[in-house]
Amino acid sequence: MKIAITGKGGVGKTTFSAALIQLLARNGQKVIALDADPNANLAAALGLSDEIQKTIVPISQQNKLIEERTGAKIKQYGQVFKLNPEVSDVVDKYATVYENVALLVLGGLEKGGTGCACPENTFIRALITDLVLFKQETLILDMEAGVEHLGRATIKGVDMIIIVLEPSNRSISTATRIREMAADIGLTNLKVVGNKIMNPQDEAFIQDAFPDLELLGLVPNSPAIRENDRNKRPAIENLEPATLKAYENIMAKIIQYSSKK
């Protein structure tokens, strides 16, 4: 099961990703958690201590590893380097393992056009392709507001993209752009999740936003989630029953969908 999660910054995408990762892990699944957002916060949302977080070096900053595997020096252009570097052992050697979850933090990709033809980007894209197409574990990708990390080489391996929405027009506008970007590379299996729902008007707003896309669920606005964040606790710790139930129902739908694939 390979799930990519995206949405506008601030909608609670990373919190949702962490909750789903933790519930799947507690359900007995081995999960690879890939933080593909340059503003990396997934480790904190998973409840990893400050001490552990300080030991995590993003893959894009693993210069020695990238140079060894691609055969090229970082930031030296005009070089010939391997377009298919060995990446199959990266999870085993470089992931931070915590309660049945193997966390990898990508760090930023170089931007510009379709991305630079540089060792760092080549290595990261090879790693994502390996994780999506060849790893047997469940993979959850916490992405930035887009699908830049995915491409035509990986679309067949992605079970679904989940766009996290909050009841705001800016959230919907970002989701519309994400949908267009996904369509450009052939990604059509999109689902939505409504987050920070406070009242029936919020529910209706989310339900009306993309009537042709499946709504996996609505997550209530949660003081417990804010409290967890302030106290550096895991996203799903001490949640209100309704919030936890919403997450569990969404997880059940995802598992059911995957089993039919």
Secondary structure, 3 states (H helix, E strand, C coil): CEEEEECCCCCCHHHHHHHHHHHHHHCCCCEEEEEECCCCCHHHHCCCCHHHHHHCCCHHHCHHHHHHHHCCCCCCCCCCCCCCCCCCCHHHHHCEEECCEEEEECCCCCCCCCCCCCHHHHHHHHHHHHHHHCCCCEEEEEECCCCCCCCCCCHHHCCEEEEEECCCHHHHHHHHHHHHHHHHCCCCCEEEEEEEECCHHHHHHHHHHCCCCEEEEEEECCHHHHHHHHCCCCCCCCCCHHHHHHHHHHHHHHHHHHHHC
